[in-house]
Amino acid sequence: MEVTISIPDKFVAAAGASSDVSRQMLEAFAIENYRQEKMSLGQIAELLGLSVDEANAFLKKHKIPLNYDLADLAEDCRTIERFVRR
């Protein structure tokens, strides 16, 4: 899907936006959807054309905490246990 928006130049200038406003909008879209847990880290990476590590660094740069809860930790612990037992 392609989305086109029109932002008057005076608002772009006032925001101090760089020449690549399209990329900024894409990144803002990614950040907001990640915050709302509508997109995963892998999806953010794919959308922005980054590796998962780069996407993690991107979120960290923007002070966005990882969506990682106790259930994720428990699953990771179970996975580690399976590998340790081998």
HELIX and SHEET records of a PDB file:
HELIX    1   1 ASP A    9  ALA A   14  1                                   6    
HELIX    2   2 VAL A   21  ARG A   35  1                                  15    
HELIX    3   3 LEU A   41  LEU A   48  1                                   8    
HELIX    4   4 VAL A   52  LYS A   61  1                                  10    
HELIX    5   5 LEU A   70  ARG A   85  1                                  16    
END                                                                             
